[in-house]
Amino acid sequence: MSLSIVIMAAGKGTRMKSAHPKVLHKIAGRPMLSHVISTTAGLSAQQQIVITGHGAEQVETTMRQAFSSLPLSFVRQEPQLGTGHAVQQAVPVLPNEGTTLILNGDTPLIEAATARALVEASGGDKLALLTIHLPDPTGYGRIVRDASGQKVLAIVEHKDATEAQRAITEVYTGVMAAPTAQLKHWLSKLTNQNAQGEYYLTDVVSLAQADGVAVVAAQPRDEVEVLGVNSPLQLAELERRHQRAQAARLMEQGVRLADPARFDVRGTLQCGQDVDIDVNCVFEGTVTVGDRVQIGANCVIRNATIGAGVVIQPFTHIDGDTLGATVGEGSIIGPFARLRPGAQLGPEVHIGNFVEVKNSTLGRGAKANHLAYLGDATVGERVNYGAGSITANYDGANKHRTVIGNDVQVGSNCVLVAPITVGDGATIGGGSTLGKDAPAGQLTVARAKQVSLAGWQRPEKIKR
């Protein structure tokens, strides 16, 4: 049975009070619409159609870049005349067979299992609605059932509901699955005779009833799956609920979080055994953490692999970006350290406070403990890189590489002007600026002769 997926993402989101399209506001570091598309990507649909409207070009460009490998297409709803009118825009590209699943781009946390169960409930010949009981159903369409409570008769929008109907706590979540051919027929019969003067998708329920098509309901595992976002407050509340669920999942696997309420995963985080994470840590992209890792407070880690037994001190920033970053087992990083894209640290490396490493490899036991910069460098084993030293890797137009051999001692406040090679066992005297290779096993010093001038006086400030 063929499956088509339609995602409604045309709304302006007036209550967001933002120039950005509502569906591009982020949950866990990704646009809400991206979450929905990612979830449905595993349903093996023949096509995914996104209905855009407000900020259409921005939405379409963003999604095309993020999902270039998916069978994603776009139709526009201009002007926006209701949910029924939105889905009508997809009719010309829908087939005449199979099932159509309709989702909302501002309801980002629906699970694939829930969507799949709804499609199965439709079975290709029934109208299936995703419903849920809410303690406060304000704003949602109410599910009206027959006297037995088994048969769904209609969905009544909140603004059109009577007082008795508003007392109903079972609501429609905005998600449905229907036989495609019949859905197209029902959409052609929608009218805007209601309080809002809009074309309601929910009116297909009564049209299905009139055609003798069974209307069934299914429920999600958790209400967080169907909570939509219409304001910054709702966005923040949903973010926190999502992060709390992420924290619970990790703690069930044995990760120890100092405070699950102060923890954010904005991507994928995989942790080994006996991992400790302090407060206010943020994980972005794809992060893998080995056994016995300790991560201090206020760290940000993105697209990185952290080896077993690593200690990451507070306020460390690791950003692998597209190149990735690796920290070898037993290393100690921070506090206030920064690892940039391409940082590849071997085992037992020490990177201390206010040290920056970019596109560089460090061998086993190398140390840069204070106020240093290593950019575009290959650093050998057991190197001691002094405080205040830098690799001058940029000549104003091109980047050049510094190669430092094993067992090198680099004194404080040195400048290694790349391209340059420092041989194994070399020692660089403090304060040196090197523009030529330093031989292995020798002391190399390159600094001005110290001079003291007798009788010299500081200039005095001119009084005006």
DRENDO-108350 format. One record per residue (C-alpha): residue number from 1; x, z, y. Coordinates in steps of 0.05 Angstrom, whole numbers, padded with zeros to 5 digits. Example, Ala and Ser with C-alpha at 12.3 -4.5 7.8 and 13.67 -1.06 7.14 Angstrom:
residues 2
+------+--------+--------+--------+
: resi :      x :      z :      y :
+------+--------+--------+--------+
:    1 :  00246 :  00156 : -00090 :
:    2 :  00273 :  00143 : -00021 :
+------+--------+--------+--------+
END
This chain:
residues 464
+------+--------+--------+--------+
: resi :      x :      z :      y :
+------+--------+--------+--------+
:    1 :  00000 :  00000 :  00000 :
:    2 :  00030 : -00021 :  00067 :
:    3 :  00037 :  00031 :  00122 :
:    4 :  00037 :  00020 :  00197 :
:    5 :  00055 :  00076 :  00244 :
:    6 :  00029 :  00079 :  00316 :
:    7 :  00059 :  00130 :  00364 :
:    8 :  00023 :  00142 :  00430 :
:    9 :  00075 :  00152 :  00485 :
:   10 :  00043 :  00123 :  00548 :
:   11 :  00022 :  00186 :  00585 :
:   12 :  00051 :  00205 :  00653 :
:   13 :  00051 :  00280 :  00639 :
:   14 :  00027 :  00300 :  00709 :
:   15 :  00035 :  00375 :  00693 :
:   16 :  00109 :  00365 :  00677 :
:   17 :  00118 :  00351 :  00752 :
:   18 :  00176 :  00306 :  00736 :
:   19 :  00198 :  00235 :  00752 :
:   20 :  00219 :  00227 :  00679 :
:   21 :  00169 :  00202 :  00627 :
:   22 :  00141 :  00261 :  00590 :
:   23 :  00162 :  00238 :  00520 :
:   24 :  00235 :  00235 :  00543 :
:   25 :  00238 :  00309 :  00559 :
:   26 :  00281 :  00342 :  00507 :
:   27 :  00270 :  00391 :  00450 :
:   28 :  00334 :  00414 :  00416 :
:   29 :  00375 :  00365 :  00457 :
:   30 :  00336 :  00303 :  00439 :
:   31 :  00276 :  00268 :  00471 :
:   32 :  00209 :  00290 :  00441 :
:   33 :  00194 :  00218 :  00422 :
:   34 :  00260 :  00214 :  00384 :
:   35 :  00239 :  00272 :  00340 :
:   36 :  00174 :  00236 :  00321 :
:   37 :  00208 :  00170 :  00306 :
:   38 :  00263 :  00205 :  00265 :
:   39 :  00210 :  00241 :  00224 :
:   40 :  00170 :  00178 :  00209 :
:   41 :  00232 :  00138 :  00192 :
:   42 :  00230 :  00168 :  00122 :
:   43 :  00159 :  00145 :  00108 :
:   44 :  00178 :  00074 :  00089 :
:   45 :  00131 :  00043 :  00139 :
:   46 :  00129 : -00033 :  00146 :
:   47 :  00127 : -00025 :  00222 :
:   48 :  00130 :  00029 :  00275 :
:   49 :  00094 :  00013 :  00340 :
:   50 :  00106 :  00055 :  00402 :
:   51 :  00053 :  00051 :  00457 :
:   52 :  00087 :  00059 :  00525 :
:   53 :  00059 :  00062 :  00595 :
:   54 :  00088 :  00109 :  00647 :
:   55 :  00163 :  00095 :  00652 :
:   56 :  00156 :  00042 :  00598 :
:   57 :  00222 :  00007 :  00610 :
:   58 :  00261 :  00073 :  00608 :
:   59 :  00226 :  00096 :  00545 :
:   60 :  00234 :  00030 :  00509 :
:   61 :  00308 :  00023 :  00527 :
:   62 :  00324 :  00094 :  00505 :
:   63 :  00289 :  00086 :  00438 :
:   64 :  00318 :  00018 :  00424 :
:   65 :  00388 :  00046 :  00434 :
:   66 :  00374 :  00106 :  00391 :
:   67 :  00339 :  00070 :  00334 :
:   68 :  00368 :  00000 :  00332 :
:   69 :  00364 : -00003 :  00256 :
:   70 :  00290 :  00013 :  00251 :
:   71 :  00231 : -00037 :  00251 :
:   72 :  00210 : -00010 :  00319 :
:   73 :  00165 : -00049 :  00366 :
:   74 :  00131 : -00033 :  00432 :
:   75 :  00064 : -00048 :  00465 :
:   76 :  00044 : -00026 :  00534 :
:   77 : -00019 :  00009 :  00558 :
:   78 : -00029 : -00009 :  00631 :
:   79 : -00070 :  00023 :  00660 :
:   80 : -00079 :  00086 :  00618 :
:   81 : -00153 :  00091 :  00601 :
:   82 : -00153 :  00141 :  00545 :
:   83 : -00127 :  00149 :  00474 :
:   84 : -00174 :  00098 :  00445 :
:   85 : -00153 :  00047 :  00497 :
:   86 : -00080 :  00063 :  00479 :
:   87 : -00088 :  00047 :  00405 :
:   88 : -00128 : -00016 :  00423 :
:   89 : -00064 : -00044 :  00452 :
:   90 : -00032 : -00042 :  00383 :
:   91 : -00089 : -00080 :  00349 :
:   92 : -00059 : -00150 :  00358 :
:   93 :  00004 : -00130 :  00319 :
:   94 : -00030 : -00090 :  00265 :
:   95 : -00043 : -00124 :  00197 :
:   96 : -00111 : -00129 :  00165 :
:   97 : -00093 : -00087 :  00105 :
:   98 : -00061 : -00021 :  00087 :
:   99 : -00063 :  00045 :  00125 :
:  100 : -00047 :  00062 :  00197 :
:  101 : -00019 :  00130 :  00215 :
:  102 : -00029 :  00151 :  00288 :
:  103 :  00018 :  00203 :  00319 :
:  104 :  00033 :  00231 :  00388 :
:  105 :  00100 :  00224 :  00423 :
:  106 :  00092 :  00291 :  00457 :
:  107 :  00081 :  00330 :  00392 :
:  108 :  00153 :  00329 :  00368 :
:  109 :  00157 :  00377 :  00310 :
:  110 :  00110 :  00346 :  00259 :
:  111 :  00143 :  00345 :  00190 :
:  112 :  00149 :  00284 :  00145 :
:  113 :  00114 :  00321 :  00088 :
:  114 :  00053 :  00333 :  00133 :
:  115 :  00050 :  00261 :  00155 :
:  116 :  00058 :  00237 :  00084 :
:  117 :  00003 :  00283 :  00059 :
:  118 : -00045 :  00257 :  00112 :
:  119 : -00032 :  00185 :  00091 :
:  120 : -00045 :  00204 :  00019 :
:  121 : -00109 :  00239 :  00040 :
:  122 : -00133 :  00175 :  00072 :
:  123 : -00119 :  00138 :  00007 :
:  124 : -00131 :  00071 :  00040 :
:  125 : -00207 :  00080 :  00043 :
:  126 : -00220 :  00145 :  00082 :
:  127 : -00210 :  00169 :  00153 :
:  128 : -00162 :  00229 :  00149 :
:  129 : -00155 :  00278 :  00207 :
:  130 : -00100 :  00329 :  00216 :
:  131 : -00135 :  00393 :  00238 :
:  132 : -00116 :  00466 :  00249 :
:  133 : -00149 :  00531 :  00268 :
:  134 : -00123 :  00559 :  00334 :
:  135 : -00140 :  00627 :  00364 :
:  136 : -00145 :  00593 :  00432 :
:  137 : -00170 :  00522 :  00423 :
:  138 : -00177 :  00508 :  00498 :
:  139 : -00164 :  00435 :  00514 :
:  140 : -00169 :  00410 :  00442 :
:  141 : -00223 :  00368 :  00412 :
:  142 : -00267 :  00410 :  00366 :
:  143 : -00281 :  00392 :  00293 :
:  144 : -00356 :  00392 :  00281 :
:  145 : -00376 :  00399 :  00209 :
:  146 : -00442 :  00398 :  00172 :
:  147 : -00479 :  00462 :  00152 :
:  148 : -00439 :  00468 :  00087 :
:  149 : -00374 :  00465 :  00126 :
:  150 : -00346 :  00412 :  00079 :
:  151 : -00362 :  00348 :  00115 :
:  152 : -00332 :  00327 :  00182 :
:  153 : -00386 :  00299 :  00227 :
:  154 : -00350 :  00289 :  00293 :
:  155 : -00295 :  00308 :  00342 :
:  156 : -00320 :  00332 :  00409 :
:  157 : -00271 :  00333 :  00467 :
:  158 : -00265 :  00399 :  00503 :
:  159 : -00292 :  00373 :  00568 :
:  160 : -00353 :  00343 :  00533 :
:  161 : -00366 :  00403 :  00487 :
:  162 : -00425 :  00451 :  00493 :
:  163 : -00413 :  00526 :  00496 :
:  164 : -00429 :  00531 :  00422 :
:  165 : -00380 :  00476 :  00405 :
:  166 : -00326 :  00507 :  00447 :
:  167 : -00331 :  00569 :  00404 :
:  168 : -00305 :  00527 :  00345 :
:  169 : -00233 :  00544 :  00329 :
:  170 : -00218 :  00484 :  00284 :
:  171 : -00188 :  00430 :  00327 :
:  172 : -00163 :  00359 :  00321 :
:  173 : -00088 :  00354 :  00331 :
:  174 : -00087 :  00281 :  00353 :
:  175 : -00060 :  00256 :  00287 :
:  176 : -00100 :  00213 :  00240 :
:  177 : -00093 :  00162 :  00184 :
:  178 : -00143 :  00107 :  00171 :
:  179 : -00153 :  00041 :  00134 :
:  180 : -00123 : -00009 :  00182 :
:  181 : -00177 : -00063 :  00177 :
:  182 : -00233 : -00013 :  00190 :
:  183 : -00194 :  00022 :  00245 :
:  184 : -00188 : -00044 :  00282 :
:  185 : -00264 : -00054 :  00274 :
:  186 : -00279 :  00016 :  00301 :
:  187 : -00232 :  00008 :  00360 :
:  188 : -00270 : -00054 :  00381 :
:  189 : -00334 : -00013 :  00386 :
:  190 : -00308 :  00043 :  00431 :
:  191 : -00342 :  00056 :  00497 :
:  192 : -00325 :  00100 :  00557 :
:  193 : -00392 :  00134 :  00563 :
:  194 : -00365 :  00205 :  00571 :
:  195 : -00347 :  00257 :  00624 :
:  196 : -00278 :  00226 :  00635 :
:  197 : -00298 :  00153 :  00634 :
:  198 : -00244 :  00141 :  00582 :
:  199 : -00241 :  00108 :  00513 :
:  200 : -00233 :  00165 :  00464 :
:  201 : -00198 :  00152 :  00397 :
:  202 : -00237 :  00211 :  00370 :
:  203 : -00301 :  00169 :  00374 :
:  204 : -00279 :  00132 :  00312 :
:  205 : -00303 :  00191 :  00271 :
:  206 : -00376 :  00178 :  00287 :
:  207 : -00365 :  00103 :  00277 :
:  208 : -00335 :  00117 :  00208 :
:  209 : -00395 :  00160 :  00191 :
:  210 : -00442 :  00104 :  00211 :
:  211 : -00404 :  00057 :  00165 :
:  212 : -00408 :  00106 :  00107 :
:  213 : -00333 :  00119 :  00106 :
:  214 : -00314 :  00189 :  00085 :
:  215 : -00280 :  00232 :  00137 :
:  216 : -00231 :  00283 :  00108 :
:  217 : -00184 :  00334 :  00138 :
:  218 : -00115 :  00360 :  00122 :
:  219 : -00075 :  00417 :  00152 :
:  220 : -00001 :  00425 :  00170 :
:  221 :  00044 :  00478 :  00141 :
:  222 :  00054 :  00512 :  00208 :
:  223 :  00019 :  00505 :  00275 :
:  224 :  00086 :  00491 :  00309 :
:  225 :  00082 :  00421 :  00278 :
:  226 :  00022 :  00402 :  00320 :
:  227 :  00036 :  00437 :  00386 :
:  228 :  00039 :  00387 :  00442 :
:  229 :  00076 :  00392 :  00508 :
:  230 :  00042 :  00383 :  00575 :
:  231 :  00083 :  00429 :  00621 :
:  232 :  00153 :  00457 :  00629 :
:  233 :  00127 :  00524 :  00604 :
:  234 :  00100 :  00493 :  00540 :
:  235 :  00165 :  00455 :  00531 :
:  236 :  00206 :  00520 :  00536 :
:  237 :  00159 :  00557 :  00490 :
:  238 :  00163 :  00503 :  00437 :
:  239 :  00239 :  00499 :  00444 :
:  240 :  00244 :  00574 :  00430 :
:  241 :  00198 :  00570 :  00370 :
:  242 :  00237 :  00513 :  00342 :
:  243 :  00303 :  00549 :  00353 :
:  244 :  00276 :  00612 :  00321 :
:  245 :  00257 :  00571 :  00259 :
:  246 :  00328 :  00542 :  00258 :
:  247 :  00357 :  00611 :  00262 :
:  248 :  00313 :  00637 :  00206 :
:  249 :  00334 :  00579 :  00161 :
:  250 :  00407 :  00594 :  00171 :
:  251 :  00399 :  00669 :  00162 :
:  252 :  00362 :  00656 :  00097 :
:  253 :  00425 :  00619 :  00075 :
:  254 :  00468 :  00680 :  00092 :
:  255 :  00491 :  00664 :  00163 :
:  256 :  00496 :  00726 :  00206 :
:  257 :  00469 :  00716 :  00277 :
:  258 :  00480 :  00772 :  00327 :
:  259 :  00413 :  00754 :  00359 :
:  260 :  00370 :  00697 :  00333 :
:  261 :  00333 :  00695 :  00400 :
:  262 :  00398 :  00673 :  00434 :
:  263 :  00419 :  00615 :  00391 :
:  264 :  00411 :  00539 :  00398 :
:  265 :  00420 :  00482 :  00349 :
:  266 :  00413 :  00414 :  00383 :
:  267 :  00430 :  00372 :  00323 :
:  268 :  00453 :  00390 :  00253 :
:  269 :  00490 :  00454 :  00235 :
:  270 :  00516 :  00467 :  00165 :
:  271 :  00549 :  00534 :  00150 :
:  272 :  00589 :  00561 :  00092 :
:  273 :  00588 :  00632 :  00066 :
:  274 :  00599 :  00694 :  00109 :
:  275 :  00594 :  00660 :  00176 :
:  276 :  00585 :  00704 :  00238 :
:  277 :  00557 :  00676 :  00302 :
:  278 :  00552 :  00717 :  00366 :
:  279 :  00501 :  00707 :  00422 :
:  280 :  00489 :  00647 :  00466 :
:  281 :  00524 :  00596 :  00423 :
:  282 :  00502 :  00523 :  00426 :
:  283 :  00513 :  00472 :  00370 :
:  284 :  00504 :  00399 :  00386 :
:  285 :  00508 :  00335 :  00346 :
:  286 :  00536 :  00346 :  00276 :
:  287 :  00574 :  00410 :  00265 :
:  288 :  00602 :  00435 :  00199 :
:  289 :  00627 :  00507 :  00194 :
:  290 :  00667 :  00531 :  00134 :
:  291 :  00668 :  00598 :  00099 :
:  292 :  00685 :  00663 :  00135 :
:  293 :  00685 :  00631 :  00204 :
:  294 :  00675 :  00678 :  00264 :
:  295 :  00647 :  00648 :  00328 :
:  296 :  00647 :  00690 :  00391 :
:  297 :  00596 :  00693 :  00445 :
:  298 :  00580 :  00636 :  00493 :
:  299 :  00613 :  00580 :  00454 :
:  300 :  00591 :  00507 :  00456 :
:  301 :  00610 :  00465 :  00395 :
:  302 :  00592 :  00391 :  00388 :
:  303 :  00609 :  00340 :  00334 :
:  304 :  00662 :  00382 :  00301 :
:  305 :  00687 :  00407 :  00234 :
:  306 :  00710 :  00479 :  00232 :
:  307 :  00752 :  00499 :  00172 :
:  308 :  00748 :  00563 :  00131 :
:  309 :  00771 :  00628 :  00161 :
:  310 :  00774 :  00602 :  00232 :
:  311 :  00764 :  00650 :  00290 :
:  312 :  00734 :  00620 :  00352 :
:  313 :  00739 :  00668 :  00410 :
:  314 :  00685 :  00674 :  00465 :
:  315 :  00674 :  00620 :  00517 :
:  316 :  00708 :  00565 :  00476 :
:  317 :  00683 :  00493 :  00486 :
:  318 :  00694 :  00443 :  00429 :
:  319 :  00668 :  00373 :  00442 :
:  320 :  00684 :  00320 :  00391 :
:  321 :  00638 :  00269 :  00422 :
:  322 :  00643 :  00203 :  00384 :
:  323 :  00715 :  00215 :  00359 :
:  324 :  00700 :  00283 :  00329 :
:  325 :  00743 :  00346 :  00330 :
:  326 :  00773 :  00384 :  00271 :
:  327 :  00798 :  00456 :  00268 :
:  328 :  00840 :  00471 :  00207 :
:  329 :  00830 :  00533 :  00164 :
:  330 :  00857 :  00599 :  00189 :
:  331 :  00864 :  00575 :  00261 :
:  332 :  00850 :  00618 :  00322 :
:  333 :  00818 :  00584 :  00382 :
:  334 :  00805 :  00614 :  00450 :
:  335 :  00780 :  00650 :  00489 :
:  336 :  00766 :  00600 :  00543 :
:  337 :  00797 :  00542 :  00504 :
:  338 :  00774 :  00470 :  00507 :
:  339 :  00781 :  00420 :  00450 :
:  340 :  00761 :  00349 :  00471 :
:  341 :  00747 :  00286 :  00430 :
:  342 :  00801 :  00269 :  00379 :
:  343 :  00830 :  00339 :  00375 :
:  344 :  00854 :  00347 :  00303 :
:  345 :  00883 :  00415 :  00290 :
:  346 :  00918 :  00432 :  00224 :
:  347 :  00916 :  00499 :  00188 :
:  348 :  00936 :  00563 :  00224 :
:  349 :  00940 :  00532 :  00293 :
:  350 :  00933 :  00577 :  00353 :
:  351 :  00901 :  00550 :  00417 :
:  352 :  00895 :  00604 :  00470 :
:  353 :  00862 :  00617 :  00537 :
:  354 :  00855 :  00559 :  00585 :
:  355 :  00889 :  00509 :  00538 :
:  356 :  00860 :  00439 :  00533 :
:  357 :  00873 :  00391 :  00475 :
:  358 :  00850 :  00318 :  00478 :
:  359 :  00862 :  00263 :  00427 :
:  360 :  00920 :  00301 :  00396 :
:  361 :  00940 :  00325 :  00327 :
:  362 :  00974 :  00392 :  00316 :
:  363 :  01010 :  00409 :  00252 :
:  364 :  01007 :  00473 :  00212 :
:  365 :  01024 :  00536 :  00251 :
:  366 :  01031 :  00502 :  00319 :
:  367 :  01016 :  00546 :  00379 :
:  368 :  00995 :  00533 :  00451 :
:  369 :  00973 :  00602 :  00473 :
:  370 :  00967 :  00599 :  00549 :
:  371 :  00948 :  00552 :  00606 :
:  372 :  00971 :  00486 :  00575 :
:  373 :  00950 :  00414 :  00566 :
:  374 :  00962 :  00370 :  00505 :
:  375 :  00934 :  00300 :  00514 :
:  376 :  00949 :  00239 :  00470 :
:  377 :  01001 :  00278 :  00432 :
:  378 :  01026 :  00285 :  00361 :
:  379 :  01052 :  00356 :  00351 :
:  380 :  01090 :  00377 :  00289 :
:  381 :  01088 :  00441 :  00249 :
:  382 :  01108 :  00509 :  00277 :
:  383 :  01115 :  00483 :  00348 :
:  384 :  01112 :  00535 :  00404 :
:  385 :  01084 :  00502 :  00466 :
:  386 :  01097 :  00544 :  00528 :
:  387 :  01050 :  00568 :  00582 :
:  388 :  01037 :  00520 :  00639 :
:  389 :  01066 :  00460 :  00601 :
:  390 :  01032 :  00392 :  00600 :
:  391 :  01039 :  00323 :  00571 :
:  392 :  01035 :  00273 :  00628 :
:  393 :  01000 :  00220 :  00588 :
:  394 :  00971 :  00176 :  00644 :
:  395 :  01011 :  00130 :  00689 :
:  396 :  00953 :  00112 :  00733 :
:  397 :  00932 :  00053 :  00691 :
:  398 :  00947 :  00067 :  00617 :
:  399 :  00951 :  00126 :  00569 :
:  400 :  01016 :  00139 :  00532 :
:  401 :  01033 :  00183 :  00473 :
:  402 :  01078 :  00243 :  00466 :
:  403 :  01110 :  00258 :  00398 :
:  404 :  01136 :  00329 :  00386 :
:  405 :  01172 :  00341 :  00321 :
:  406 :  01171 :  00403 :  00276 :
:  407 :  01198 :  00471 :  00298 :
:  408 :  01203 :  00451 :  00371 :
:  409 :  01204 :  00504 :  00426 :
:  410 :  01176 :  00480 :  00493 :
:  411 :  01188 :  00529 :  00549 :
:  412 :  01140 :  00548 :  00604 :
:  413 :  01120 :  00500 :  00659 :
:  414 :  01148 :  00438 :  00628 :
:  415 :  01124 :  00366 :  00640 :
:  416 :  01134 :  00316 :  00584 :
:  417 :  01125 :  00247 :  00615 :
:  418 :  01098 :  00200 :  00562 :
:  419 :  01117 :  00158 :  00525 :
:  420 :  01168 :  00208 :  00499 :
:  421 :  01193 :  00237 :  00434 :
:  422 :  01220 :  00307 :  00424 :
:  423 :  01260 :  00312 :  00360 :
:  424 :  01254 :  00364 :  00305 :
:  425 :  01281 :  00432 :  00323 :
:  426 :  01292 :  00415 :  00396 :
:  427 :  01286 :  00467 :  00451 :
:  428 :  01262 :  00448 :  00521 :
:  429 :  01283 :  00495 :  00576 :
:  430 :  01229 :  00525 :  00619 :
:  431 :  01211 :  00486 :  00682 :
:  432 :  01238 :  00420 :  00656 :
:  433 :  01209 :  00352 :  00671 :
:  434 :  01229 :  00303 :  00617 :
:  435 :  01224 :  00228 :  00625 :
:  436 :  01269 :  00211 :  00567 :
:  437 :  01270 :  00230 :  00493 :
:  438 :  01298 :  00298 :  00475 :
:  439 :  01347 :  00298 :  00415 :
:  440 :  01332 :  00338 :  00353 :
:  441 :  01364 :  00406 :  00347 :
:  442 :  01390 :  00409 :  00418 :
:  443 :  01372 :  00446 :  00482 :
:  444 :  01347 :  00398 :  00535 :
:  445 :  01341 :  00421 :  00607 :
:  446 :  01319 :  00377 :  00665 :
:  447 :  01308 :  00414 :  00729 :
:  448 :  01338 :  00418 :  00799 :
:  449 :  01399 :  00461 :  00812 :
:  450 :  01380 :  00530 :  00840 :
:  451 :  01404 :  00538 :  00911 :
:  452 :  01401 :  00599 :  00957 :
:  453 :  01410 :  00587 :  01032 :
:  454 :  01440 :  00645 :  01071 :
:  455 :  01413 :  00656 :  01140 :
:  456 :  01350 :  00615 :  01128 :
:  457 :  01288 :  00641 :  01163 :
:  458 :  01216 :  00628 :  01153 :
:  459 :  01182 :  00590 :  01209 :
:  460 :  01141 :  00632 :  01255 :
:  461 :  01069 :  00617 :  01273 :
:  462 :  01063 :  00587 :  01342 :
:  463 :  01021 :  00629 :  01388 :
:  464 :  00974 :  00590 :  01432 :
+------+--------+--------+--------+
END
